[in-house]
Amino acid sequence: MATCTHLDQIEVLDLPDQIAGCTDCLASGGRWVHLRMCHICGEIRCCDSSPNRHATKHAHDAGHPLLRSAEPGERWSWCVIDEVGFELRAT
């Protein structure tokens, strides 16, 4: 079974109280489908189903491989390097 080898990099577990949308899409006037939060820095970006795929771009550009769903009711996370999903308990 595949495991994530980057869990020791997690800094942010919980979603912010309010999410306006994808940081990059809001700045450029773009649109998104679903939102993801970086577990390292807490940035909110759009998913790979969105036209610009900002969350994955952020993961690669910033070296922050761990993303979690920022969608209501979803608690799953994803490592873009190990390509494995996981679920963490919020504090």
N, C-alpha and C positions, 0 to 999 in steps of 0.2 A: 504494500500500500504506500502510495506517495505521501510525503509529509513536507511541510513548509520548513525551510531551514533559516527563515528570517524572523521568526517570532520574537526574538530578543530585541528587535528594532522597534517594536510597538511602543509608541508614546501616548497616543490618543485612542481611547476606546469608545467613548460616548459621543453621540451626535450633538451638534449645537442645538440650542432650544429653537432657534429660527434659522431657516435656510432659504435664502432668496433665490438660489439657482446656481448654475455652473458659473464659477468666477470668470472664466475665460469667455463663455458665451455672453454673459451679461455685459462684459467690456466691449465685445465686438458686435453685439446685436444678433448673435447666433441663437440657435434653438437646440434643445436637448430632449432626450426621451426619458432617461432615468438618471439619477444622480448617485455618485460614489464619493466616499470620504477617504482621504489618505490617512492611514493609521499612524504615520510618522509625524506629519505636520498639521493634520486636520483640515487641509484644503478640500473644498467641495468642487468636484468636476463632473463632467458628463460621461456616460457609459459608452461602450463600444457599439451600441445600437444607435447612438447619436451621430449626426453627420461628422463632427470633428473629433470624437473619441479623446477628449481632453484628459480624462482620468488616466488612461494608459499612457498617453504622451507624458503626463506629469510623472508617472511612475518611472519611466525610462529616463527622462531628462534630469529629474531630481535625484534619481537613485533611491526612490521610495517605493519599494515593490509591493507594499501591502495596502489593499483597498478594501473598504467595506461598503455594503449597500447603504445608501442614505434614504431609501424608500421606506415609508411608514410600514411597520410590522415586519420588516425583513431584518434578520440578524446575521446573515452570512457575510463572510469575507473571502478575499481571493488574493493569492500571491501570483503576480504576473511573471515572476522568474521561474518558480517551481511549477507553475500552472496547476495549483491545487487549491481547493476551497476548504474553508474551515469556519467554525463558529466559536466566538468567544463570549464570555459572560460580561455584561456591562457592570461597572462598579456602582 
